[in-house]
Amino acid sequence: MRDTIITDAPNIMGGTDGTRILTAQDGWVWLFGTVEPWNAEGVGWHVSKSGNRFEALQPVAMGLEANVPEVFNTFKEIGAAPEKLFEMMRLDLREKVGYALNLKIVVFVK
């Protein structure tokens, strides 16, 4: 098939799209959805009055929360305290670099 995206495993990528729908109560609204290409499963949806890029990302966040909670929780931490982002990165780097240096020292000593 042309223009078809299929991945070899789940949680590699996702596709999101939006469309405007006319409702009797609220007038025009936007419906956004996110799909997992591996099995064509709908993993998130969001309805809003505005169709901006922030609203379009809401179903992606819903899919992350349900399928990859550790990533979603990290985004929630950053959103709650964005000023701590650099501190989180510094601690993560220190942990990874320190671990790598310890491995090299242990291997060197042996």
C-alpha positions in Angstrom: 0.0 0.0 0.0 1.1 3.5 -0.7 1.5 6.1 2.1 1.3 3.4 4.8 3.5 3.4 7.9 3.9 0.1 9.7 6.6 -0.3 12.4 8.3 -3.6 13.5 7.4 -3.1 17.2 5.1 -1.1 19.4 6.1 2.3 20.9 8.5 3.3 18.2 6.4 6.1 16.7 2.9 7.4 16.6 0.7 9.3 14.2 -1.7 12.1 15.1 -4.2 14.0 13.0 -7.1 16.3 13.5 -10.4 17.3 11.9 -13.1 19.9 12.5 -16.6 18.7 13.4 -19.7 20.8 13.6 -21.7 20.1 16.7 -25.2 21.3 17.6 -24.3 22.4 21.1 -20.7 23.9 20.8 -20.5 24.7 17.1 -17.2 23.9 15.4 -14.8 21.8 17.5 -11.5 20.0 16.7 -11.1 16.3 17.2 -7.5 15.1 17.5 -6.5 11.4 17.6 -3.2 9.5 17.9 -2.7 6.0 16.4 0.0 3.4 17.1 1.2 2.3 13.6 2.3 -1.1 14.7 -1.2 -2.4 15.2 -3.4 0.6 14.2 -4.7 1.0 17.7 -6.1 4.3 18.8 -4.1 5.4 21.8 -5.4 8.9 22.5 -8.0 11.5 21.6 -8.8 15.1 22.4 -11.6 17.5 21.6 -11.1 21.3 21.8 -12.5 24.6 20.5 -9.0 25.7 19.2 -7.0 23.6 16.8 -3.5 24.7 17.8 -0.4 22.6 18.1 -0.8 22.3 21.9 -4.2 20.8 21.6 -2.9 18.4 18.9 -0.4 17.1 21.4 -3.0 16.1 24.0 -3.8 12.7 22.5 0.0 12.0 22.2 0.2 12.7 26.0 -2.8 10.4 26.6 -1.0 7.6 24.7 2.2 8.1 26.5 0.4 8.1 29.9 -1.2 4.8 29.0 1.6 3.0 27.2 4.9 4.5 28.4 4.2 5.9 31.9 7.9 6.6 32.8 8.1 9.1 29.9 4.8 10.7 30.7 5.8 11.1 34.4 9.1 12.8 33.3 7.1 15.2 31.2 4.8 15.9 34.1 7.7 16.6 36.4 9.2 19.1 33.9 5.8 20.7 33.4 5.2 21.1 37.1 8.7 22.7 37.7 10.3 23.7 34.4 13.0 25.6 36.3 14.3 22.2 37.6 14.9 20.8 34.1 18.6 21.6 34.0 19.1 20.2 37.5 17.3 17.0 36.5 19.6 16.7 33.4 22.7 17.5 35.4 21.9 14.8 38.0 21.0 12.3 35.2 24.3 13.0 33.5 26.3 12.8 36.7 24.7 9.4 37.4 25.4 8.0 33.9 28.9 9.4 33.6 29.8 8.3 37.1 28.6 4.8 36.4 30.6 4.7 33.1 33.7 6.0 34.9 33.4 3.4 37.6 33.0 0.7 34.9 36.2 1.8 33.2 38.1 1.9 36.5 36.9 -1.6 37.5 37.8 -3.0 34.0 41.2 -1.2 34.1 42.1 -2.5 37.5 41.3 -6.1 36.5 
